Amino acid sequence: MTANAQADLDLITEAARAAGAVALTLRAAGLTTTYKADKTPVSNADLAVDTLLRDTLARARPDYGWLSEETADDPARLERRRVFVVDPIDGTRAFVKHRPWWAVSIAVVEDGRSLAGVVFAPDRDEIYQAIAGEGAAMNGLPLACGDREAIADCAMLADAPMMRHPAWAEPWPQMRIESRNSVAYRICSVASAEFDATLALSSKAEWDLAAAGLIAREAGCAVSDHKGRDFAFNRPSPKVPSLVVAGPSLHELILRRVRHIDLPNSP
């Protein structure tokens, strides 16, 4: 299986680099951007990258299923043991504004679990990679998340108004709070110890998490929803209710503050 997973990682890494190059070329030429029903932007580069990746990966692995943010969902993926889970451009708002916090995210999921994953941030020339059970790397160098054991003064990727909202029964201590448009890049920033944690109490998609979550876990992070539950992928509804990623000690401290919350439409 290791050799098979390595072949898949090599394939998706090459595809991610090619996708990043296409995205940069199209942005330099001038983008066309429209808005989806949920009011999130989609550019011609998102769609072009999606087509490139689907054509490339389906040609190489015709027996794998396909789940992508920019492709109409095909329930046939549920019958496939292995599935590509893809976000062609995660962080489109940052991408169209020429901010560096966007990424191409590709995972290979087997039986609901991520087997191999790559997250490529072209504007920062950073490529994050992992194979299940074999560790994670950024630009070929091993990754290890931070070991902070206190919330106070940590570096947190989250929505600042949410963290400072007066409705919290126990106010959060002082932290350095920042945001990134790309969920996958947020997770990788915790895996690399650039930040200590990321917290979101709103729904996320499997294509945001499948690659980056594996990278973070292989870097030593704990990865779960806000009630501490693990994620499974290639489900009929590709949504998860929330996200908490941090080193194990900090992750548990965050869960103590949020696991009592019952979110709308959360199981």
PATIRO-396796 format. One record per residue (C-alpha): residue number from 0; residue in one letter; x, y, z. Coordinates in steps of 0.001 Angstrom, whole numbers. Each point is the difference from the previous one (the first is absolute). Example, Ala and Ser with C-alpha at 12.3 -4.5 7.8 and 13.67 -1.06 7.14 Angstrom:
<lumgus>
nunu, kekol, px, py, pz
0, A, 12300, -4500, 7800
1, S, 1370, 3440, -660
</lumgus>
This chain:
<lumgus>
nunu, kekol, px, py, pz
0, M, 0, 0, 0
1, T, 2862, 2384, 761
2, A, 1311, -150, -3550
3, N, -3533, 483, -1291
4, A, -542, 3004, 2278
5, Q, 3337, 1480, -1059
6, A, -985, -323, -3653
7, D, -3256, 1790, 763
8, L, 1834, 2741, 1910
9, D, 2413, 491, -2891
10, L, -2940, 226, -2397
11, I, -1986, 2561, 2000
12, T, 3114, 2050, 765
13, E, 798, 367, -3683
14, A, -3636, 820, -719
15, A, -122, 2636, 2763
16, R, 3098, 1728, -1347
17, A, -1459, 47, -3516
18, A, -3281, 1348, 1380
19, G, 1779, 2765, 1874
20, A, 1821, 1060, -3153
21, V, -3271, 192, -1950
22, A, -1644, 2043, 2757
23, L, 2865, 2504, 67
24, T, 14, 333, -3790
25, L, -3735, 652, -162
26, R, 144, 2518, 2842
27, A, 2789, 1892, -1754
28, A, -2141, 168, -3135
29, G, -3004, 1376, 1915
30, L, -2691, -1999, 1763
31, T, -3719, -275, -546
32, T, -1793, -469, 3309
33, T, -3622, -861, 717
34, Y, -1846, -1008, 3171
35, K, -1654, -3261, 957
36, A, -3390, -317, 1671
37, D, 1697, 89, 3406
38, K, 1639, 3318, -989
39, T, 3522, -1438, -110
40, P, 2124, 1021, -2996
41, V, 1093, -2302, -2800
42, S, 2422, 1099, -2704
43, N, 767, -1345, -3443
44, A, 3252, -1259, 1536
45, D, -1895, -2140, 2553
46, L, -1875, -1672, -2841
47, A, 3030, -397, -2244
48, V, 2042, -1558, 2804
49, D, -2863, -2338, 853
50, T, -178, -1182, -3611
51, L, 3767, -451, -199
52, L, 122, -2028, 3201
53, R, -2962, -2167, -865
54, D, 1330, -779, -3463
55, T, 3521, -714, 1284
56, L, -955, -2090, 3016
57, A, -2849, -1927, -1610
58, R, 2279, -933, -2880
59, A, 2629, -1300, 2427
60, R, -2432, -1741, 2387
61, P, -3234, -758, -1898
62, D, -1284, -2252, 2788
63, Y, 111, 2761, 2653
64, G, -3025, 2091, 872
65, W, -110, 3803, -105
66, L, -1203, 2625, 2472
67, S, 792, 3659, -674
68, E, -1388, 3342, 1058
69, E, -342, 1084, -3631
70, T, -1504, -3174, -1501
71, A, -3653, -1017, 296
72, D, -78, -2846, 2497
73, D, -367, -3485, -1468
74, P, -1306, -2585, 2514
75, A, 1958, -2659, -1907
76, R, 3014, 1068, 2110
77, L, -1620, -1729, 2997
78, E, 529, -3346, -1705
79, R, 3736, 541, -487
80, R, 2512, -1193, 2586
81, R, 2446, 2794, -874
82, V, -1041, 3549, -788
83, F, 1771, 3236, -913
84, V, -1256, 2795, 2282
85, V, 945, 3339, -1539
86, D, -263, 3722, 537
87, P, 1426, 1538, -3204
88, I, 553, 3390, 1637
89, D, -679, 135, 3726
90, G, -148, 3649, 1011
91, T, -1346, 1530, -3199
92, R, -567, 3372, 1688
93, A, 3700, 228, 828
94, F, 972, -1268, -3446
95, V, -1958, 2620, -1923
96, K, 1335, 2767, 2282
97, H, 3614, -1105, -564
98, R, 414, -1020, 3627
99, P, 2179, -3065, 594
100, W, -2362, -1964, 2261
101, W, -1498, -2390, -2577
102, A, 879, -3537, -984
103, V, -655, -2984, -2233
104, S, -1132, -2907, 2167
105, I, -106, -3653, -1126
106, A, -501, -3145, 2087
107, V, -305, -3668, -793
108, V, -2592, -1499, 2338
109, E, -270, -3741, 524
110, D, -2970, -1511, 1855
111, G, -815, 3390, 1528
112, R, 3533, 794, 1206
113, S, 2616, 2207, -1610
114, L, 2838, -2083, -1404
115, A, 2064, 2735, -1674
116, G, -331, 3759, -134
117, V, 1600, 3079, -1488
118, V, -679, 3701, 577
119, F, 1865, 2391, -2304
120, A, 132, 3751, 671
121, P, 1474, 1413, -3244
122, D, 428, 3607, 1108
123, R, 2136, -1180, 2916
124, D, 1630, -2870, -1909
125, E, -960, -2356, 2824
126, I, -1010, -3591, -624
127, Y, -1278, -2075, 2906
128, Q, -150, -3786, -366
129, A, -890, -3041, 2065
130, I, -619, -3725, -210
131, A, -1970, -1652, 2783
132, G, 2373, -1427, 2582
133, E, 3125, 1487, -1564
134, G, 134, 3582, 1283
135, A, -426, 3323, -1755
136, A, 2335, 2420, -1745
137, M, 81, 3522, -1403
138, N, 2325, 501, -2963
139, G, 1615, -3304, 916
140, L, 737, 886, 3629
141, P, -1775, -1883, 2823
142, L, -2875, 1764, 1728
143, A, -763, 14, 3717
144, C, -2761, 2008, 1610
145, G, 563, 2151, 3076
146, D, -210, -1306, 3557
147, R, -1679, 2950, 1717
148, E, -1907, -988, 3134
149, A, -1935, 3215, 685
150, I, -2562, 1986, -1948
151, A, 1229, 3327, 1348
152, D, 2339, 1757, -2438
153, C, -318, -2732, -2618
154, A, -138, 768, -3732
155, M, -3522, -857, -1153
156, L, -1481, -84, -3503
157, A, -3674, 767, 527
158, D, -2709, 2601, -481
159, A, 934, 2798, 2397
160, P, -3572, 1294, 544
161, M, -1094, -3534, 930
162, M, 2818, -381, 2507
163, R, -758, 3377, 1583
164, H, -3779, -314, 20
165, P, -1521, 902, 3396
166, A, -2214, -3112, 2
167, W, 2867, -2252, 1123
168, A, -642, -1116, 3578
169, E, 3747, 71, 575
170, P, 1834, 2621, -2063
171, W, 2960, -1239, -1977
172, P, 3410, 1128, 1277
173, Q, 2191, 2334, -1992
174, M, 1204, -1583, -3238
175, R, 1481, 1035, -3327
176, I, -2958, -601, -2295
177, E, 323, 69, -3775
178, S, -2002, -1332, -2924
179, R, 738, -1681, -3312
180, N, -2483, -500, -2839
181, S, 1188, -3519, -752
182, V, -1087, -2560, 2600
183, A, 2574, -2458, -1316
184, Y, 2739, 2587, 375
185, R, -1133, 808, 3552
186, I, 348, -3651, 922
187, C, 3431, -256, -1616
188, S, 1103, 3126, 1866
189, V, -727, -1837, 3253
190, A, 1772, -3127, -1266
191, S, 3105, 2103, -680
192, A, -180, 1684, 3456
193, E, -372, 3427, -1613
194, F, -3215, 140, 2044
195, D, -998, -1971, 3071
196, A, -3628, -764, -844
197, T, -2931, 598, -2294
198, L, -3633, -1, 1088
199, A, -3178, 317, -2078
200, L, -3535, -415, 1339
201, S, -1556, -7, -3441
202, S, -363, -2760, -2553
203, K, 2920, -924, -2219
204, A, 244, -2288, -3020
205, E, 1875, -3247, -438
206, W, 2106, 1589, -2731
207, D, 1215, 2555, 2564
208, L, 1155, -2703, 2403
209, A, 885, -3277, -1690
210, A, 3560, 909, -1020
211, A, 850, 2612, 2632
212, G, -1456, -2023, 2852
213, L, 2258, -2919, -889
214, I, 3009, 2314, -187
215, A, -810, 1462, 3415
216, R, -574, -3375, 1598
217, E, 3248, -1357, -1413
218, A, 1754, 3095, 1425
219, G, -1259, -951, 3469
220, C, -3156, 2130, 204
221, A, -3345, -1098, 1336
222, V, -2716, 569, -2617
223, S, -3729, -158, 762
224, D, -3311, 1800, 47
225, H, -871, 2141, 3033
226, K, -1318, -3018, 1911
227, G, 3207, -1934, -507
228, R, -1296, -2302, -2728
229, D, 2241, -1207, -2806
230, F, -864, 573, -3648
231, A, -896, -2571, -2638
232, F, -20, 912, -3678
233, N, -1910, -890, -3156
234, R, -3314, 92, 1811
235, P, -3338, 736, -1700
236, S, 64, 3554, 1391
237, P, 3567, 1353, -207
238, K, -366, 2461, 2877
239, V, 1336, 32, 3552
240, P, -1423, 2229, 2760
241, S, 3152, 1608, 1354
242, L, 3766, -253, 283
243, V, 2637, -26, 2735
244, V, 3685, -592, -802
245, A, 2832, 400, 2515
246, G, 2704, -1877, 1825
247, P, -1555, -2648, 2282
248, S, 171, 1970, 3264
249, L, -1311, 3233, -1466
250, H, -2647, -1877, -1985
251, E, -1448, -1445, 3212
252, L, -50, 3427, 1670
253, I, -1915, 1447, -2946
254, L, -2478, -2891, 12
255, R, -760, 636, 3677
256, R, -1236, 3458, -974
257, V, -2053, -944, -3061
258, R, -1170, -3624, 127
259, H, -3185, 920, 1907
260, I, -1213, 2098, -2943
261, D, -2755, -1493, -2152
262, L, 275, 1482, -3460
263, P, -2913, 151, -2478
264, N, -166, -3070, -2255
265, S, 2812, -1643, 1966
266, P, -369, -3718, 828
</lumgus>
